[in-house]
């Protein structure tokens, strides 16, 4: 009788595939801004952030969360203790973060103001900022770009990018004033399907460090 070959429990384990987003960046734009079709050039390098996208700036060290709320519709039958069929009823993607800067993007997102044009806040330092709380809540759609940066074993950049072509504020936490902590205006946005782009969120992973990874053998 031949001795069976032991199964290796380390097959398919790759420490170099464990990713962190060491640096994160968020950019917001009015819905009239051109759609991002590809944030990378042909060599996988991140291209310049397109005009019209305004940086959110520093956020708390909680980073950015992307909750996905999945709701299932189950069919139950008298002959089974488990559902005999289950289908996705809804799958809603959101993003949440707590900005630490008081800048154009953070205030506009929180207050429902445009980022450019009529009603937009002037450049910091150029004039006083003033706005009124809207009688009926203003909640314009935005385009949102999220970029995470990590490094491969060779030091090359690895970028994880999410682009929400049509998103809007769906929740916000209290604006806080404190002697000990920076003023924050935490927000949650919900991604909606853009009919032109054909999705509510487009994702990319690329960069010189990503392209230098050895192909997985299992």
Z-matrix of the N, CA and C atoms (Angstrom, degrees):
N
C 1 1.460
C 2 1.535 1 108.41
N 3 1.303 2 115.84 1 131.05
C 4 1.464 3 119.99 2 179.96
C 5 1.529 4 110.07 3 -79.09
N 6 1.329 5 114.18 4 149.85
C 7 1.464 6 119.91 5 178.79
C 8 1.519 7 109.51 6 -84.53
N 9 1.340 8 119.10 7 124.18
C 10 1.477 9 120.09 8 -179.02
C 11 1.519 10 111.02 9 -64.88
N 12 1.302 11 114.01 10 145.39
C 13 1.464 12 119.87 11 177.81
C 14 1.522 13 109.32 12 -72.24
N 15 1.335 14 118.00 13 126.53
C 16 1.477 15 119.45 14 179.85
C 17 1.533 16 111.35 15 -61.52
N 18 1.297 17 115.05 16 142.60
C 19 1.466 18 120.30 17 176.78
C 20 1.519 19 109.19 18 -80.15
N 21 1.317 20 116.75 19 127.46
C 22 1.464 21 120.31 20 178.08
C 23 1.517 22 109.53 21 -83.09
N 24 1.322 23 115.85 22 120.14
C 25 1.466 24 120.11 23 178.97
C 26 1.511 25 112.04 24 -78.29
N 27 1.346 26 116.92 25 -3.96
C 28 1.460 27 120.05 26 179.20
C 29 1.521 28 112.27 27 -97.74
N 30 1.327 29 116.41 28 1.98
C 31 1.460 30 119.18 29 176.52
C 32 1.525 31 110.17 30 -62.52
N 33 1.303 32 116.02 31 130.40
C 34 1.462 33 119.94 32 177.80
C 35 1.511 34 114.91 33 84.99
N 36 1.343 35 117.59 34 5.48
C 37 1.462 36 120.13 35 178.36
C 38 1.526 37 109.36 36 -92.17
N 39 1.332 38 116.42 37 127.44
C 40 1.466 39 121.23 38 -177.04
C 41 1.524 40 109.07 39 -136.32
N 42 1.333 41 116.93 40 103.77
C 43 1.462 42 118.77 41 177.54
C 44 1.518 43 111.80 42 -63.22
N 45 1.326 44 117.20 43 -29.03
C 46 1.467 45 120.21 44 -178.01
C 47 1.525 46 112.59 45 -72.37
N 48 1.338 47 116.94 46 -7.51
C 49 1.463 48 120.28 47 177.59
C 50 1.529 49 112.19 48 -95.14
N 51 1.319 50 117.51 49 -1.54
C 52 1.467 51 120.13 50 178.33
C 53 1.521 52 108.13 51 -80.82
N 54 1.292 53 116.03 52 119.43
C 55 1.464 54 121.52 53 -172.76
C 56 1.531 55 111.02 54 -110.53
N 57 1.320 56 114.52 55 146.59
C 58 1.454 57 123.40 56 167.17
C 59 1.525 58 107.20 57 -127.26
N 60 1.317 59 115.88 58 153.94
C 61 1.467 60 119.78 59 171.07
C 62 1.527 61 106.60 60 -100.81
N 63 1.328 62 115.83 61 88.87
C 64 1.456 63 121.10 62 -174.27
C 65 1.523 64 111.82 63 -65.86
N 66 1.312 65 116.00 64 -32.83
C 67 1.461 66 122.14 65 176.38
C 68 1.528 67 107.35 66 -131.81
N 69 1.335 68 116.36 67 136.82
C 70 1.467 69 120.22 68 177.65
C 71 1.528 70 109.32 69 -124.71
N 72 1.311 71 115.23 70 147.24
C 73 1.464 72 120.53 71 177.19
C 74 1.524 73 108.97 72 -139.32
N 75 1.335 74 115.37 73 144.00
C 76 1.461 75 121.94 74 177.70
C 77 1.518 76 107.78 75 -125.94
N 78 1.332 77 115.94 76 135.91
C 79 1.459 78 121.81 77 176.09
C 80 1.527 79 108.44 78 -129.37
N 81 1.321 80 115.90 79 136.25
C 82 1.458 81 121.85 80 -179.49
C 83 1.518 82 109.95 81 -118.56
N 84 1.325 83 115.95 82 146.42
C 85 1.462 84 121.31 83 178.51
C 86 1.517 85 109.39 84 -142.09
N 87 1.331 86 116.24 85 154.94
C 88 1.457 87 120.50 86 173.03
C 89 1.523 88 109.10 87 -64.08
N 90 1.330 89 116.13 88 155.72
C 91 1.460 90 121.10 89 -177.14
C 92 1.527 91 111.81 90 -65.92
N 93 1.323 92 116.96 91 -18.06
C 94 1.467 93 120.58 92 178.52
C 95 1.527 94 112.69 93 -78.69
N 96 1.326 95 117.34 94 -10.03
C 97 1.464 96 121.69 95 -179.99
C 98 1.523 97 110.28 96 -70.46
N 99 1.321 98 116.04 97 146.77
C 100 1.467 99 121.21 98 -178.59
C 101 1.524 100 111.21 99 -59.94
N 102 1.323 101 115.71 100 144.10
C 103 1.465 102 122.50 101 179.62
C 104 1.525 103 110.03 102 -69.90
N 105 1.332 104 116.39 103 143.78
C 106 1.460 105 121.56 104 174.33
C 107 1.522 106 108.31 105 -83.28
N 108 1.324 107 116.24 106 121.28
C 109 1.467 108 120.10 107 -179.43
C 110 1.516 109 112.68 108 -94.46
N 111 1.338 110 117.38 109 -31.61
C 112 1.460 111 121.12 110 177.49
C 113 1.524 112 108.54 111 -161.59
N 114 1.340 113 118.44 112 119.53
C 115 1.463 114 120.41 113 -178.75
C 116 1.534 115 113.59 114 -81.83
N 117 1.352 116 117.28 115 2.18
C 118 1.465 117 121.04 116 -176.04
C 119 1.526 118 111.14 117 -122.97
N 120 1.343 119 115.46 118 153.62
C 121 1.455 120 119.56 119 171.59
C 122 1.520 121 109.11 120 -87.40
N 123 1.324 122 117.46 121 -176.03
C 124 1.461 123 120.93 122 -173.89
C 125 1.526 124 113.02 123 -66.78
N 126 1.337 125 117.32 124 -19.65
C 127 1.466 126 121.25 125 178.80
C 128 1.523 127 112.73 126 -94.85
N 129 1.337 128 117.18 127 3.65
C 130 1.457 129 120.50 128 178.72
C 131 1.506 130 114.63 129 86.39
N 132 1.333 131 117.41 130 10.50
C 133 1.462 132 120.73 131 177.34
C 134 1.521 133 110.07 132 -84.41
N 135 1.325 134 116.57 133 140.80
C 136 1.457 135 121.22 134 177.95
C 137 1.521 136 109.24 135 -67.19
N 138 1.331 137 116.57 136 130.39
C 139 1.463 138 120.28 137 -179.50
C 140 1.530 139 109.71 138 -87.82
N 141 1.319 140 116.36 139 171.24
C 142 1.461 141 121.67 140 179.47
C 143 1.524 142 110.26 141 -60.71
N 144 1.318 143 116.33 142 138.00
C 145 1.466 144 120.53 143 177.46
C 146 1.532 145 108.55 144 -60.97
N 147 1.326 146 118.42 145 128.54
C 148 1.469 147 120.41 146 -175.32
C 149 1.527 148 112.92 147 -62.40
N 150 1.315 149 115.52 148 153.03
C 151 1.459 150 121.54 149 177.01
C 152 1.519 151 109.85 150 -59.91
N 153 1.322 152 115.70 151 143.13
C 154 1.457 153 121.29 152 179.81
C 155 1.516 154 113.35 153 100.37
N 156 1.336 155 117.23 154 -17.89
C 157 1.463 156 120.55 155 178.56
C 158 1.529 157 109.26 156 -91.76
N 159 1.334 158 115.82 157 121.04
C 160 1.461 159 123.04 158 -173.09
C 161 1.534 160 109.17 159 -104.58
N 162 1.335 161 118.86 160 132.12
C 163 1.470 162 120.07 161 -177.55
C 164 1.526 163 112.62 162 -72.36
N 165 1.334 164 115.36 163 139.18
C 166 1.463 165 121.99 164 172.61
C 167 1.527 166 110.35 165 -73.48
N 168 1.331 167 117.09 166 -31.61
C 169 1.460 168 120.95 167 178.69
C 170 1.516 169 112.87 168 87.04
N 171 1.328 170 114.79 169 -153.88
C 172 1.463 171 120.09 170 -177.43
C 173 1.533 172 110.94 171 -62.83
N 174 1.350 173 114.97 172 140.94
C 175 1.464 174 121.85 173 172.41
C 176 1.521 175 107.81 174 -126.63
N 177 1.334 176 116.81 175 167.00
C 178 1.462 177 120.34 176 178.66
C 179 1.522 178 109.79 177 -64.55
N 180 1.336 179 115.96 178 163.23
C 181 1.460 180 119.07 179 -176.83
C 182 1.519 181 113.45 180 -74.45
N 183 1.334 182 117.59 181 5.33
C 184 1.466 183 120.10 182 168.38
C 185 1.521 184 110.97 183 -70.31
N 186 1.342 185 116.14 184 -18.47
C 187 1.454 186 120.28 185 178.87
C 188 1.518 187 112.54 186 75.59
N 189 1.322 188 115.49 187 -148.53
C 190 1.465 189 123.04 188 -178.79
C 191 1.519 190 108.26 189 -117.76
N 192 1.321 191 116.64 190 133.61
C 193 1.462 192 121.42 191 176.63
C 194 1.526 193 109.05 192 -111.55
N 195 1.343 194 115.19 193 144.44
C 196 1.459 195 121.16 194 178.84
C 197 1.529 196 109.43 195 -124.69
N 198 1.338 197 118.21 196 72.38
C 199 1.468 198 119.41 197 179.27
C 200 1.530 199 111.30 198 -65.42
N 201 1.316 200 115.64 199 143.03
C 202 1.460 201 122.05 200 174.83
C 203 1.520 202 107.64 201 -123.32
N 204 1.313 203 116.06 202 114.97
C 205 1.467 204 121.93 203 -176.18
C 206 1.527 205 108.90 204 -96.82
N 207 1.326 206 115.71 205 104.77
C 208 1.463 207 121.19 206 -178.77
C 209 1.524 208 109.40 207 -100.35
N 210 1.331 209 115.93 208 129.17
C 211 1.460 210 121.67 209 176.35
C 212 1.529 211 108.42 210 -117.57
N 213 1.341 212 115.65 211 130.25
C 214 1.459 213 120.99 212 -178.04
C 215 1.527 214 110.76 213 -109.07
N 216 1.310 215 115.17 214 145.93
C 217 1.461 216 121.95 215 173.75
C 218 1.527 217 107.54 216 -107.53
N 219 1.334 218 115.53 217 113.75
C 220 1.465 219 120.68 218 -175.65
C 221 1.523 220 111.31 219 -99.47
N 222 1.337 221 114.62 220 145.68
C 223 1.460 222 122.01 221 169.34
C 224 1.527 223 106.75 222 -105.99
N 225 1.314 224 116.59 223 125.72
C 226 1.461 225 120.87 224 177.72
C 227 1.523 226 110.02 225 -110.52
N 228 1.317 227 115.09 226 150.94
C 229 1.466 228 121.05 227 -178.61
C 230 1.519 229 109.10 228 -134.78
N 231 1.306 230 115.91 229 151.19
C 232 1.466 231 120.16 230 -176.19
C 233 1.525 232 112.50 231 -68.15
N 234 1.345 233 116.81 232 -20.23
C 235 1.458 234 119.32 233 -177.85
C 236 1.535 235 112.90 234 -90.14
N 237 1.334 236 118.35 235 3.15
C 238 1.461 237 120.04 236 -176.06
C 239 1.523 238 110.42 237 -140.70
N 240 1.322 239 115.40 238 140.53
C 241 1.467 240 119.55 239 177.25
C 242 1.526 241 111.94 240 -84.49
N 243 1.349 242 116.23 241 -14.55
C 244 1.468 243 120.36 242 174.46
C 245 1.520 244 109.42 243 -106.41
N 246 1.329 245 116.92 244 160.26
C 247 1.469 246 118.69 245 174.74
C 248 1.525 247 110.29 246 -57.49
N 249 1.313 248 116.64 247 140.39
C 250 1.462 249 121.24 248 177.90
C 251 1.521 250 111.99 249 -91.71
N 252 1.321 251 115.72 250 -9.68
C 253 1.466 252 120.29 251 171.88
C 254 1.526 253 107.27 252 -158.31
N 255 1.335 254 115.24 253 145.57
C 256 1.459 255 120.09 254 178.84
C 257 1.517 256 109.21 255 -146.03
N 258 1.337 257 116.19 256 129.94
C 259 1.460 258 121.43 257 -177.34
C 260 1.524 259 110.12 258 -130.04
N 261 1.325 260 115.11 259 148.35
C 262 1.463 261 120.19 260 176.89
C 263 1.520 262 109.42 261 -68.11
N 264 1.330 263 115.48 262 120.84
C 265 1.461 264 120.92 263 178.08
C 266 1.523 265 110.71 264 -91.37
N 267 1.334 266 116.27 265 -39.54
C 268 1.460 267 120.88 266 176.10
C 269 1.520 268 108.86 267 -155.18
N 270 1.314 269 115.87 268 151.21
C 271 1.463 270 122.46 269 177.72
C 272 1.526 271 106.38 270 -144.48
N 273 1.324 272 116.04 271 98.54
C 274 1.469 273 122.19 272 -171.53
C 275 1.526 274 109.15 273 -106.60
N 276 1.331 275 116.02 274 124.76
C 277 1.460 276 122.08 275 179.39
C 278 1.524 277 110.01 276 -100.03
N 279 1.324 278 116.05 277 131.33
C 280 1.457 279 121.09 278 176.55
C 281 1.527 280 109.35 279 -127.76
N 282 1.315 281 115.80 280 167.35
C 283 1.466 282 122.59 281 173.31
C 284 1.511 283 107.77 282 -137.54
N 285 1.319 284 116.19 283 140.56
C 286 1.457 285 119.99 284 -178.75
C 287 1.517 286 110.44 285 -138.59
N 288 1.326 287 116.14 286 142.13
C 289 1.459 288 121.70 287 178.76
C 290 1.526 289 109.40 288 -158.31
N 291 1.334 290 115.48 289 163.59
C 292 1.469 291 121.76 290 178.66
C 293 1.529 292 108.38 291 -121.80
N 294 1.315 293 117.65 292 102.86
C 295 1.464 294 120.00 293 180.00
C 296 1.523 295 111.28 294 -73.42
N 297 1.316 296 115.62 295 147.46
C 298 1.463 297 120.95 296 178.73
C 299 1.527 298 112.36 297 -104.63
N 300 1.314 299 117.17 298 -16.26
C 301 1.461 300 119.94 299 -178.75
C 302 1.525 301 110.73 300 -91.78
N 303 1.317 302 115.65 301 146.73
C 304 1.467 303 121.37 302 167.08
C 305 1.519 304 105.68 303 -98.11
N 306 1.322 305 115.34 304 95.02
C 307 1.462 306 120.81 305 -178.76
C 308 1.522 307 109.94 306 -137.06
N 309 1.316 308 116.37 307 -178.28
C 310 1.463 309 120.70 308 -174.99
C 311 1.516 310 112.14 309 -56.97
N 312 1.333 311 117.40 310 -47.06
C 313 1.462 312 120.55 311 -174.11
C 314 1.518 313 111.94 312 -68.92
N 315 1.348 314 117.99 313 -43.44
C 316 1.457 315 119.70 314 -175.80
C 317 1.527 316 111.87 315 -67.65
N 318 1.330 317 116.66 316 -40.94
C 319 1.466 318 119.68 317 179.85
C 320 1.528 319 110.29 318 -71.33
N 321 1.329 320 117.67 319 -41.59
C 322 1.464 321 120.99 320 -179.99
C 323 1.523 322 110.82 321 -62.88
N 324 1.318 323 117.62 322 -42.04
C 325 1.465 324 120.38 323 178.84
C 326 1.526 325 110.81 324 -63.20
N 327 1.315 326 116.58 325 -43.34
C 328 1.463 327 121.89 326 -175.41
C 329 1.530 328 111.84 327 -71.89
N 330 1.328 329 116.62 328 -35.69
C 331 1.465 330 121.09 329 -174.12
C 332 1.526 331 114.06 330 -100.11
N 333 1.334 332 117.23 331 -3.72
C 334 1.460 333 119.89 332 179.63
C 335 1.513 334 114.14 333 75.69
N 336 1.334 335 117.04 334 31.14
C 337 1.457 336 122.07 335 -179.00
C 338 1.528 337 110.28 336 -95.77
N 339 1.330 338 117.73 337 153.08
C 340 1.467 339 119.30 338 174.01
C 341 1.525 340 110.06 339 -69.44
N 342 1.309 341 115.65 340 156.10
C 343 1.456 342 120.47 341 178.35
C 344 1.524 343 112.47 342 -87.27
N 345 1.309 344 115.90 343 -18.12
C 346 1.460 345 120.40 344 178.34
C 347 1.526 346 108.82 345 -150.60
N 348 1.329 347 115.52 346 164.61
C 349 1.459 348 119.78 347 177.86
C 350 1.514 349 113.19 348 80.79
N 351 1.319 350 116.14 349 -159.78
C 352 1.456 351 122.69 350 -177.00
C 353 1.526 352 111.10 351 -61.32
N 354 1.313 353 116.19 352 128.96
C 355 1.457 354 121.48 353 178.49
C 356 1.511 355 114.31 354 89.34
N 357 1.342 356 117.39 355 -5.66
C 358 1.469 357 120.08 356 179.68
C 359 1.522 358 110.19 357 -77.79
N 360 1.317 359 115.47 358 153.85
C 361 1.458 360 120.60 359 176.94
C 362 1.531 361 110.60 360 -71.84
N 363 1.340 362 117.96 361 143.09
C 364 1.464 363 119.18 362 176.86
C 365 1.521 364 111.21 363 -70.78
N 366 1.315 365 115.78 364 168.77
C 367 1.460 366 120.35 365 178.61
C 368 1.527 367 109.95 366 -60.50
N 369 1.331 368 115.57 367 144.94
C 370 1.465 369 120.14 368 178.65
C 371 1.525 370 109.80 369 -58.84
N 372 1.330 371 115.52 370 130.48
C 373 1.457 372 121.02 371 178.34
C 374 1.508 373 115.05 372 89.05
N 375 1.349 374 116.94 373 -9.04
C 376 1.467 375 118.67 374 -177.46
C 377 1.520 376 112.49 375 -92.51
N 378 1.328 377 117.29 376 -26.43
C 379 1.464 378 121.75 377 -177.68
C 380 1.518 379 108.84 378 -166.28
N 381 1.335 380 115.33 379 166.42
C 382 1.471 381 119.85 380 177.02
C 383 1.522 382 110.15 381 -67.45
N 384 1.314 383 115.45 382 148.62
C 385 1.466 384 120.95 383 173.34
C 386 1.520 385 108.34 384 -98.22
N 387 1.316 386 116.70 385 131.80
C 388 1.466 387 121.33 386 174.49
C 389 1.517 388 109.19 387 -149.36
N 390 1.317 389 115.91 388 139.18
C 391 1.458 390 120.76 389 176.34
C 392 1.515 391 107.98 390 -155.71
N 393 1.321 392 116.07 391 155.59
C 394 1.461 393 122.89 392 178.37
C 395 1.518 394 109.83 393 -107.23
N 396 1.303 395 115.11 394 145.73
C 397 1.463 396 119.83 395 173.65
C 398 1.522 397 108.02 396 -66.35
N 399 1.316 398 116.40 397 127.77
C 400 1.459 399 120.86 398 -174.59
C 401 1.529 400 111.54 399 -67.45
N 402 1.337 401 115.87 400 142.78
C 403 1.466 402 121.23 401 177.69
C 404 1.525 403 110.00 402 -63.04
N 405 1.308 404 116.30 403 -44.95
C 406 1.460 405 121.54 404 172.14
C 407 1.524 406 106.06 405 -117.64
N 408 1.331 407 115.86 406 131.96
C 409 1.459 408 120.60 407 -169.23
C 410 1.519 409 114.72 408 -54.75
N 411 1.318 410 116.30 409 121.94
C 412 1.459 411 120.67 410 173.14
C 413 1.520 412 108.11 411 -82.64
N 414 1.303 413 115.94 412 131.42
C 415 1.460 414 119.73 413 -176.82
C 416 1.523 415 109.52 414 -147.97
N 417 1.325 416 117.03 415 70.90
C 418 1.469 417 119.57 416 -176.94
C 419 1.522 418 112.71 417 -70.32
N 420 1.314 419 115.51 418 152.58
C 421 1.457 420 120.64 419 172.50
C 422 1.526 421 109.31 420 -72.93
N 423 1.318 422 115.78 421 150.26
C 424 1.468 423 123.13 422 179.38
C 425 1.523 424 109.48 423 -129.13
N 426 1.333 425 113.82 424 166.03
C 427 1.463 426 120.68 425 163.67
C 428 1.525 427 106.45 426 -107.28
N 429 1.328 428 117.10 427 132.24
C 430 1.456 429 121.08 428 -175.37
C 431 1.528 430 110.55 429 -125.92
N 432 1.319 431 114.92 430 133.66
C 433 1.452 432 122.23 431 -179.88
C 434 1.523 433 108.86 432 -120.35
N 435 1.340 434 116.60 433 124.87
C 436 1.466 435 123.08 434 179.46
C 437 1.530 436 108.34 435 -116.85
N 438 1.330 437 116.46 436 130.06
C 439 1.460 438 120.93 437 -179.08
C 440 1.519 439 109.26 438 -129.60
N 441 1.327 440 116.57 439 127.87
C 442 1.459 441 122.42 440 173.95
C 443 1.521 442 109.30 441 -115.26
N 444 1.320 443 116.64 442 142.01
C 445 1.464 444 121.97 443 -177.36
C 446 1.520 445 110.66 444 -121.38
N 447 1.332 446 115.28 445 130.47
C 448 1.458 447 122.97 446 173.17
C 449 1.531 448 106.91 447 -133.50
N 450 1.325 449 116.73 448 177.12
C 451 1.459 450 120.83 449 179.63
C 452 1.520 451 109.69 450 -129.97
N 453 1.322 452 116.09 451 140.78
C 454 1.445 453 121.44 452 176.18
C 455 1.524 454 111.22 453 -80.31
N 456 1.332 455 116.49 454 179.49
C 457 1.461 456 121.15 455 -178.77
C 458 1.524 457 111.84 456 -61.83
N 459 1.334 458 117.35 457 -28.17
C 460 1.459 459 120.63 458 -179.70
C 461 1.531 460 112.73 459 -90.50
N 462 1.339 461 116.82 460 5.67
C 463 1.460 462 121.11 461 179.91
C 464 1.515 463 113.97 462 86.54
N 465 1.323 464 117.38 463 -0.82
C 466 1.460 465 120.63 464 179.20
C 467 1.514 466 112.25 465 -73.62
N 468 1.330 467 116.42 466 147.36
C 469 1.462 468 121.20 467 -177.69
C 470 1.529 469 111.14 468 -70.85
N 471 1.321 470 114.84 469 139.34
C 472 1.463 471 122.54 470 171.37
C 473 1.519 472 107.24 471 -123.76
N 474 1.319 473 116.37 472 118.54
C 475 1.458 474 121.74 473 -176.80
C 476 1.525 475 110.13 474 -108.40
N 477 1.313 476 115.63 475 136.34
C 478 1.461 477 122.59 476 168.58
C 479 1.522 478 106.90 477 -113.22
N 480 1.325 479 116.48 478 123.27
C 481 1.466 480 121.38 479 -172.74
C 482 1.519 481 109.89 480 -125.78
N 483 1.320 482 115.62 481 134.48
C 484 1.462 483 122.43 482 171.18
C 485 1.522 484 108.17 483 -122.16
N 486 1.312 485 116.19 484 134.78
C 487 1.466 486 121.72 485 176.96
C 488 1.516 487 108.82 486 -124.89
N 489 1.337 488 115.53 487 116.91
C 490 1.462 489 121.48 488 173.89
C 491 1.520 490 107.74 489 -100.41
N 492 1.321 491 117.87 490 105.56
C 493 1.459 492 119.76 491 -175.78
C 494 1.531 493 114.32 492 -73.55
N 495 1.325 494 116.59 493 -16.55
C 496 1.472 495 119.87 494 -177.89
C 497 1.529 496 108.05 495 -150.61
N 498 1.325 497 115.63 496 97.00
C 499 1.467 498 121.13 497 -177.28
C 500 1.519 499 108.91 498 -136.08
N 501 1.315 500 115.17 499 155.87
C 502 1.464 501 119.01 500 177.87
C 503 1.521 502 109.97 501 -148.41
N 504 1.318 503 114.83 502 159.91
C 505 1.460 504 121.58 503 178.56
C 506 1.525 505 110.37 504 -60.20
N 507 1.335 506 116.26 505 129.82
C 508 1.467 507 120.13 506 177.03
C 509 1.519 508 112.69 507 -121.64
N 510 1.339 509 116.65 508 -12.02
C 511 1.457 510 120.30 509 176.75
C 512 1.522 511 107.65 510 -165.50
N 513 1.335 512 115.44 511 153.22
C 514 1.462 513 119.44 512 173.50
C 515 1.520 514 108.65 513 -148.63
N 516 1.336 515 114.70 514 143.19
C 517 1.451 516 120.62 515 177.58
C 518 1.527 517 109.57 516 -91.03
N 519 1.315 518 115.41 517 177.58
C 520 1.462 519 120.47 518 -174.93
C 521 1.526 520 111.88 519 -63.71
N 522 1.311 521 115.29 520 136.81
C 523 1.458 522 119.84 521 166.94
C 524 1.523 523 107.17 522 -71.03
N 525 1.321 524 116.74 523 128.44
C 526 1.461 525 119.69 524 -174.37
C 527 1.522 526 111.49 525 -116.16
N 528 1.330 527 114.99 526 136.61
C 529 1.466 528 122.77 527 172.46
C 530 1.522 529 107.11 528 -116.25
N 531 1.317 530 116.05 529 130.59
C 532 1.454 531 119.42 530 -176.27
C 533 1.517 532 110.04 531 -154.67
N 534 1.315 533 114.90 532 148.37
C 535 1.457 534 119.56 533 174.61
C 536 1.526 535 111.30 534 -71.07
N 537 1.320 536 115.69 535 -32.83
C 538 1.461 537 120.23 536 -173.59
C 539 1.518 538 113.58 537 -86.99
N 540 1.345 539 117.49 538 -28.93
C 541 1.462 540 120.48 539 -171.85
C 542 1.528 541 110.89 540 -125.27
N 543 1.335 542 117.07 541 157.19
C 544 1.463 543 119.64 542 177.95
C 545 1.531 544 110.83 543 -68.94
N 546 1.319 545 115.80 544 154.37
C 547 1.460 546 120.81 545 174.48
C 548 1.522 547 109.00 546 -65.74
N 549 1.320 548 115.69 547 127.53
C 550 1.461 549 120.18 548 179.89
C 551 1.525 550 110.11 549 -122.21
N 552 1.325 551 115.06 550 151.64
C 553 1.465 552 122.65 551 175.81
C 554 1.536 553 107.68 552 -132.83
N 555 1.348 554 117.13 553 76.29
C 556 1.466 555 120.75 554 -174.12
C 557 1.532 556 111.64 555 -66.94
N 558 1.317 557 115.68 556 138.21
C 559 1.462 558 120.55 557 -177.74
C 560 1.527 559 110.61 558 -134.32
N 561 1.319 560 114.18 559 155.38
C 562 1.460 561 122.78 560 169.13
C 563 1.518 562 107.78 561 -126.34
N 564 1.312 563 116.17 562 133.16
C 565 1.464 564 120.95 563 177.70
C 566 1.520 565 108.89 564 -118.13
N 567 1.320 566 115.42 565 152.41
C 568 1.459 567 121.59 566 176.75
C 569 1.516 568 109.08 567 -114.17
N 570 1.327 569 116.36 568 135.71
C 571 1.461 570 122.11 569 179.52
C 572 1.531 571 109.72 570 -87.76
N 573 1.329 572 115.43 571 133.30
C 574 1.459 573 122.14 572 177.67
C 575 1.530 574 109.28 573 -120.20
N 576 1.303 575 115.98 574 151.33
C 577 1.462 576 120.40 575 -179.06
C 578 1.520 577 110.71 576 -66.27
N 579 1.306 578 115.91 577 129.19
C 580 1.458 579 121.96 578 174.60
C 581 1.530 580 107.97 579 -93.69
N 582 1.324 581 117.37 580 123.54
C 583 1.465 582 120.76 581 -173.42
C 584 1.522 583 112.70 582 -66.07
N 585 1.337 584 117.12 583 -27.88
C 586 1.462 585 119.80 584 178.94
C 587 1.526 586 111.28 585 -78.18
N 588 1.326 587 116.43 586 -46.77
C 589 1.468 588 120.86 587 -179.95
C 590 1.529 589 110.89 588 -73.12
N 591 1.330 590 116.32 589 -34.44
C 592 1.460 591 120.79 590 177.35
C 593 1.513 592 114.58 591 90.43
N 594 1.350 593 117.12 592 12.72
C 595 1.458 594 120.41 593 179.59
C 596 1.527 595 109.17 594 -156.55
N 597 1.330 596 116.01 595 165.00
C 598 1.458 597 120.31 596 175.27
C 599 1.523 598 111.36 597 -92.75
N 600 1.340 599 116.81 598 -17.26
C 601 1.465 600 120.21 599 179.73
C 602 1.519 601 109.60 600 -157.98
N 603 1.317 602 115.93 601 124.79
C 604 1.465 603 121.29 602 175.58
C 605 1.520 604 108.66 603 -107.48
N 606 1.330 605 116.21 604 137.79
C 607 1.460 606 122.00 605 -173.62
C 608 1.528 607 111.31 606 -121.90
N 609 1.325 608 114.79 607 144.53
C 610 1.459 609 121.21 608 174.37
C 611 1.536 610 109.24 609 -136.62
N 612 1.330 611 116.70 610 148.18
C 613 1.460 612 123.32 611 164.08
C 614 1.523 613 106.69 612 -131.97
N 615 1.326 614 116.36 613 121.09
C 616 1.459 615 119.75 614 -176.69
C 617 1.525 616 108.34 615 -160.57
N 618 1.294 617 115.43 616 -178.21
C 619 1.453 618 122.13 617 -179.73
C 620 1.518 619 110.42 618 129.06
N 621 1.332 620 117.35 619 159.56
C 622 1.467 621 120.61 620 179.92
C 623 1.522 622 113.07 621 -55.28
N 624 1.335 623 117.86 622 -40.00
C 625 1.454 624 120.99 623 179.38
C 626 1.509 625 112.81 624 -67.12
N 627 1.326 626 117.09 625 -33.77
C 628 1.461 627 121.37 626 178.18
C 629 1.526 628 110.68 627 -68.43
N 630 1.319 629 115.57 628 -42.11
C 631 1.467 630 119.59 629 -177.27
C 632 1.523 631 112.43 630 -72.77
N 633 1.327 632 117.12 631 -18.21
C 634 1.469 633 120.15 632 179.45
C 635 1.525 634 112.79 633 -88.04
N 636 1.343 635 117.89 634 -6.49
C 637 1.454 636 120.11 635 178.23
C 638 1.533 637 110.26 636 -67.03
N 639 1.316 638 115.61 637 140.82
C 640 1.465 639 119.64 638 177.32
C 641 1.531 640 109.56 639 -69.62
N 642 1.327 641 118.07 640 136.30
C 643 1.474 642 119.78 641 177.40
C 644 1.524 643 111.08 642 -56.08
N 645 1.321 644 115.65 643 141.09
C 646 1.454 645 120.35 644 -178.30
C 647 1.518 646 110.48 645 -70.19
N 648 1.336 647 115.05 646 134.93
C 649 1.470 648 119.74 647 176.03
C 650 1.517 649 111.71 648 -99.04
N 651 1.332 650 116.34 649 8.11
C 652 1.474 651 119.80 650 -179.62
C 653 1.498 652 110.98 651 135.27
